[in-house]
Structure formats: C-alpha cells, structure tokens
Amino acid sequence: MEKRIAIQGIKGSYHHQAAKMFFKENISLVECTNFKEIPESLENNSADFGVIAIENSIAGSLLQNYKLLGTKGQNIIGEIYIPIEHSLLVSNGTRIEDLVEVHSHPMAILQCEQFFEKHPHIKLVESTDTANSAKHVSEKNLSKVGAIASEIAGDIYSLTPLAKNIQTIKNNYTRFFVLGNDERVSHADQGINKASLKMSVGHQTGSLSKVLSIFSIHGMNLTKIQSVPIMDKPWQYAFYVDLVFPTYETFKAVMGILKHEAEEVTVLGVYKEWKLENMVYHSEKSKFE
C-alpha cells in the first residue's frame, strides 16, 4: 500500500531523499511549502507520515521545527540522518563567470559560504527550498542564475553541476524526524531504544541538573538537549531531550520518576536509534526518481 509522505519542498529535495531512505518504496510525496504544513497534513489526513528536518551538523538546530513537535498530536516514530552534498547547478552552457545570482534555501547558502567567497560577483538569494530553486532555473532556462541543490535534483531537472560538494565542511549531515499520527511502532519491537521528550523544570537552583542526573543514574545516554523559549512565558524555556535507554522497562520507570521531579514532561516519541556509522547512502539517480 502506498504511503503518503509530507515533506518540506519538492521532488529532488533533501526531505525527499530522507523519505526515500526511510520508507524505501511505495511512497508518494505531499509537497509542503513550509514546515508548518507537515504536521497539518497529518492532522487533516492528506498524508500518512511526515518527514521534518530538525538539525544539521554544521548549522545547528532548526528551532522553529522543535515548536512543531507534538502540536497536532503526532508522535516521532523514527529518525534518519542523510549526508548533505551540495552542488552548484546551472543551465547547460552557463559558466561560473556568467552567473549573477545563485538561489537556495538559507541553510544551504550558509553551508556553502566559503565557496562563494571566491566568487564575490555572485549574489546569494534565499528561497524556500533547494530543489525548488533548481526547478526554477530549469523551467525558466535561466543563463545567469544558478541553484545550490543536490546533484540528484540536477538530474531530475536537467541541470549541469558546475561544481560538486561545495559545502564548506564535507562531513555534513542533516537529521530528520519521521512523524506519525499514532503509535505505529511497538515498544517491544527489537531495536526500539530511543526517546524524544519535551520537559520544563522549576527555577530553583539545581532543578535541571537534578533531572538530568536521573538519566545518568539509570544508564541512559543523553544524546541531545535543546532549549526553546516558551512563547507565552517570557524568559522561560522548554527543554527538548533525546536519550538512548537500555530497556523500555527502564524508560517507563524513569518517566514515572520524572513526573515528580519536572514541572512538565511529554513523550514526543519512542523509536529506533539511527546508527550513523551503519548508514549506506545510495546516491544513484534511480533511487530518487
């Protein structure tokens, strides 16, 4: 049965690649113009799952996306990391000295700053999506405008990679969360060993330290903690925590303890940890068409 996957962007985007790598086959894309539309697509049943970028190894966390987690009642059912390999894509025959502008998502531009410092005549223009920038150049047959996007997007939209792997740091990954409307993964399934939480603590001295020590005492590995301002409570913060636990029974026991130590604790999802070192990345064009 075909799965409808909501992504930010269009075919050829990194969200598309993440969806293909996680779900493998039998998917159709629900293309969203912004991140907010991803959970909304699940809520209105126009999509079965959503894939949303949450952090990049160079540019850091996407704070606005943390605020979308759990807002429509969805759970995080998985995660995936993909390598980000940017190319400078142009219409056939365009030379780098011909370019006046290069368009892309602001994060992609940030990741390629060093490359464009060598070409100061090029104006960098922010857009909503890497693949959409490539599609725009292709459809308009622009000769003085290029796009930063994946080489796969170049294949899809018939553009030439003028330069490959132009990101400043070559070991560059983006982490994505996979969202679902309900608990689609049994906690008893082999490999389910990671959880994402949202919590808040009091302002008393040592409140956060006390809560974090609970994880350590019970053998949990805290892999990420991100503070995000609470919109209607100035100078107060919610903490988004990712942790790897030894057993699901241990996790349940710790959640019981946290209810008494934290002001608020919400489980955003329990899922299988994605092992970055075990990742096999297939970049052939056929994988994403």
Helices and strands as residue ranges (DSSP letters): E 3-8, H 14-23, E 27-32, H 37-43, E 49-56, E 60-61, H 63-66, E 75-83, E 86-90, G 96-98, E 101-104, H 106-111, H 113-117, E 123-126, H 130-140, E 145-150, H 151-156, E 160-163, E 173-180, E 192-200, H 207-217, E 221-229, E 237-244, H 248-261, E 264-272, G 276-278, G 285-287
